[in-house]
């Protein structure tokens, strides 16, 4: 199964790539399940740590929470950047440090 954090980044890039749009962990989780991008045995609580990691990385910020639903906004637009080390194209926020989410190499 693919890296959950990278799969979340892909959904954000494709569906919510605008700092003015808010989105929820529930919306992204539902898309990941529909696309078979994550293990079907995972529940929303299992992926909470990935959303926290993406906030800590500087991609997005938590703007509100209602029980288990978290609302987020991007800090900046997201762009796809190809890593020269691992050859993976990853969505990275324009204001994030230039580090590959797949292999952690500098971009």
Wavefront OBJ file of the C-alpha trace (Angstrom):
o trace
v 0.000 0.000 0.000
v 1.186 3.515 -0.780
v 2.509 6.044 1.725
v -0.613 7.506 3.406
v 0.908 10.963 3.818
v 1.821 11.107 0.123
v -1.677 9.920 -0.846
v -3.206 12.712 1.279
v -0.907 15.215 -0.457
v -2.105 13.969 -3.854
v -5.772 14.442 -2.906
v -5.062 17.942 -1.590
v -3.210 18.808 -4.805
v -6.003 17.488 -7.041
v -9.080 18.686 -5.110
v -8.180 21.443 -2.644
v -5.208 23.298 -4.139
v -6.290 26.773 -3.084
v -5.386 28.526 0.199
v -8.899 30.020 0.353
v -10.674 26.644 0.333
v -11.265 24.759 3.549
v -11.429 20.984 3.632
v -11.816 18.282 6.253
v -10.000 15.116 7.203
v -13.311 13.285 6.659
v -13.541 14.475 3.033
v -9.992 13.409 2.275
v -10.391 10.090 4.082
v -13.520 9.325 2.039
v -11.682 10.084 -1.234
v -8.750 7.886 -0.189
v -11.132 5.005 0.520
v -13.044 5.479 -2.752
v -9.776 5.502 -4.727
v -8.467 2.421 -2.862
v -5.437 4.529 -1.897
v -5.346 3.257 1.680
v -5.925 -0.049 3.419
v -9.668 -0.666 3.838
v -9.138 -1.700 7.464
v -8.051 1.840 8.427
v -10.501 4.122 10.219
v -10.402 7.910 10.447
v -8.603 7.781 13.820
v -5.767 5.756 12.227
v -4.920 8.556 9.795
v -5.072 11.468 12.263
v -1.299 11.335 12.751
v -0.741 11.920 9.025
v -2.818 15.091 9.091
v -0.873 16.272 12.141
v 2.412 15.531 10.334
v 1.269 17.564 7.305
v 0.438 20.485 9.596
v 3.845 20.168 11.280
v 5.523 20.087 7.840
v 3.976 23.465 7.007
v 1.647 22.312 4.213
v -1.598 23.222 5.985
v -3.068 24.394 9.250
v -5.922 23.181 11.421
v -8.534 25.957 11.537
v -11.287 24.199 13.519
v -12.372 20.896 14.976
v -15.736 19.313 15.720
v -15.296 15.989 17.539
v -13.214 13.901 15.086
v -13.747 16.211 12.098
v -10.837 18.565 11.562
v -11.022 21.537 9.204
v -7.901 22.638 7.356
v -6.621 25.341 5.022
v -3.422 25.376 3.012
v -0.754 27.944 3.807
v 0.005 28.329 0.096
v -0.612 26.739 -3.307
v 0.709 23.220 -3.825
v 2.921 22.298 -6.778
v 4.272 18.978 -8.016
v 8.046 18.732 -7.815
v 10.126 15.838 -9.096
v 12.856 14.609 -6.776
v 16.200 13.954 -8.455
v 17.152 11.402 -5.779
v 14.176 9.020 -5.906
v 12.562 10.178 -9.159
v 9.132 10.571 -7.474
v 6.911 13.539 -8.300
v 5.389 14.831 -5.045
v 2.926 17.618 -4.214
v 4.685 20.197 -2.031
v 3.357 23.507 -0.725
v 5.170 26.544 -2.125
v 5.999 27.714 1.404
v 7.162 24.267 2.626
v 10.846 23.393 2.954
v 12.140 21.779 -0.241
v 12.398 18.234 1.101
v 11.049 15.209 -0.770
v 8.149 13.618 1.164
v 9.020 10.218 -0.302
v 12.771 9.944 0.447
v 13.527 13.042 2.581
v 16.247 14.269 0.173
v 16.687 17.982 -0.480
v 15.005 19.144 -3.661
l 1 2 3 4 5 6 7 8 9 10 11 12 13 14 15 16 17 18 19 20 21 22 23 24 25 26 27 28 29 30 31 32 33 34 35 36 37 38 39 40 41 42 43 44 45 46 47 48 49 50 51 52 53 54 55 56 57 58 59 60 61 62 63 64 65 66 67 68 69 70 71 72 73 74 75 76 77 78 79 80 81 82 83 84 85 86 87 88 89 90 91 92 93 94 95 96 97 98 99 100 101 102 103 104 105 106 107
